[in-house]
Amino acid sequence: MLMTPQRIREALRLSHGKVPTVSERMTRKTLAGEPIARLSEPPAGRVARHGAVLALLYPHAEGIAVALTERTAHLGSHAGQISLPGGRIEPDDASPWAAAIRETREEIGVDLTGAEPWAALDRIYVAASNFFVTGYVTFCPERPSFRVSPGEVAKLIEAPLQALQRTEAFAVGERDALGEIVLEGY
């Protein structure tokens, strides 16, 4: 089925705010294939920081695309990883949504002033950086004019949603997770 902005927005609306942040195929598993539950809270004695990210959808030559970034190698957390634009919620941000659009402007130069979120994703805890992260989805009716911040973003990736749905777009590999070898989708 062809993805259109209308179909995506309707699917998000019908989800009633219950959009999973981590899909089944991205769930971490033991080497025996058993699912490993994600930490939902920081360990006792640690206070998590708060952040927000944005799945920015827009028209692209290959259909609807999402803007992803490859983080620069010098960043302390998640260096070199592929991510959605986003970051820490600052004290002067009016809301997590405001932080997500501010970070999107800072990282990839897209001004979303006046835009509305199409959906909020389930908040997740990211143990590697000790953050609670709230994700949002929104849509730009035209391909944005991107201006990547070289201090934070090594590369902009314009990923067509149709390509991300293909089975071959994902792989599973072994990874060391705090001393334990696990299977993880990527």
HUZIKA-V379470 format. One line per field, one symbol per residue. phi: phi as a letter, one per 20 degrees, with the letter a starting at -180 (. if undefined). psi: psi as a letter, one per 20 degrees, with the letter a starting at -180 (. if undefined). burial: b if it has 9 or more other ideal C-beta (glycine too) atoms within 8 Angstrom, else e. Layout:
phi=???
psi=???
burial=???
//
This chain:
phi=.fecgfffffffffflmdefedfgfeffcffenefdfffdbffgnddfecbbcceeeafbgdoeccedcdfffeffdmgmeebegrrfeegeffaggfffffffffecmdedgnfdfeadegfcedfgdlcedddccbcdfcffeecfeffdcfaededffgffefgffdcccebedlndececfb
psi=pppqhggggggggiiljlophorgijpqqrhijpqppqpiqqqpiqpqrprqrpnoqrqrhkbprppqqpqqhiqgpkpiqprqprbqoqhjphrhghgghghggggjkookpiqqphqpqppqpohhjlqpppqqprppiqpqoqnpoihhohqponophghhiqgiiqrprqqonlipprppq.
burial=eebebebbbeebeebeeebeeeeeebbbbeeeeeebeeeeebeeeeebbbbbbbbbbbbbeebbbbbbbbbbeebeebbeeebbbbbebeeebeebbbbbbbbbbebbbbebeeeebbbbbebbbbeeebbbbbbbbbbbeeebebebbeebbbebbbbbbbbbeeeeebeeeeeebeeeebbbbe
//
